[in-house]
Amino acid sequence: MKTFLFVLMTAALLGLAGCGGSSNEGSCERIAEACHDKDTGAGKPHECHESAEGDATDDSCAVIEDDCVAACQ
């Protein structure tokens, strides 16, 4: 019985951990969307657009997201 409860509790905790997701999820997409049409090949919108693509991660984009979205409005 103890083993069954341990397995059940472990499965529940793993399920909760998987549902949370990153608080930065979607940062790169938001930057790319905001800056795509404003990207003229130079300047802050271009830098932001390039930084949100390629090897970018949601964590790396989260650091610049507010500044970039504001620059591309």
C-alpha positions in Angstrom: 0.0 0.0 0.0 2.8 2.4 0.9 4.5 1.8 -2.5 1.2 2.5 -4.3 0.7 5.8 -2.5 4.4 6.8 -3.2 3.9 6.0 -6.9 0.6 7.9 -7.0 2.0 11.0 -5.2 5.1 11.0 -7.5 3.0 10.8 -10.6 0.8 13.7 -9.4 3.8 15.9 -8.6 5.4 15.2 -12.0 2.1 16.0 -13.7 1.9 19.3 -11.9 5.4 20.2 -12.8 4.7 19.5 -16.5 1.7 21.7 -16.6 3.3 24.9 -15.4 5.3 25.8 -18.5 7.8 28.7 -18.5 6.7 32.1 -17.5 8.7 33.3 -20.5 6.9 31.1 -22.9 6.2 33.0 -26.2 8.6 35.8 -25.6 10.4 35.3 -28.9 7.1 35.0 -30.8 5.8 38.3 -29.3 9.1 40.1 -30.3 9.1 38.7 -33.8 5.4 39.6 -34.3 5.9 43.2 -33.0 9.1 43.8 -35.0 8.6 42.0 -38.2 6.8 44.7 -40.1 9.0 47.4 -38.5 12.3 45.7 -39.5 13.9 47.9 -42.3 17.3 46.1 -42.1 18.8 48.4 -39.5 18.1 49.9 -36.1 16.5 48.7 -33.0 13.5 46.9 -34.7 16.0 45.0 -36.9 18.2 44.0 -33.9 15.2 42.9 -31.9 13.7 40.9 -34.8 17.0 39.1 -35.4 17.5 38.5 -31.7 14.1 36.7 -31.5 14.9 34.2 -34.3 17.5 31.5 -35.0 19.1 30.2 -31.8 16.9 32.4 -29.5 15.2 30.9 -26.5 12.2 32.1 -24.6 14.6 32.9 -21.7 16.9 35.0 -23.9 14.0 36.8 -25.4 12.3 37.5 -22.1 15.3 39.7 -21.1 14.7 42.0 -24.1 11.0 41.6 -24.7 9.7 44.8 -23.0 12.3 47.0 -24.6 11.9 45.4 -28.1 8.1 45.4 -28.1 8.1 49.1 -27.1 10.7 49.9 -29.8 8.6 48.2 -32.4 5.2 49.9 -31.6 
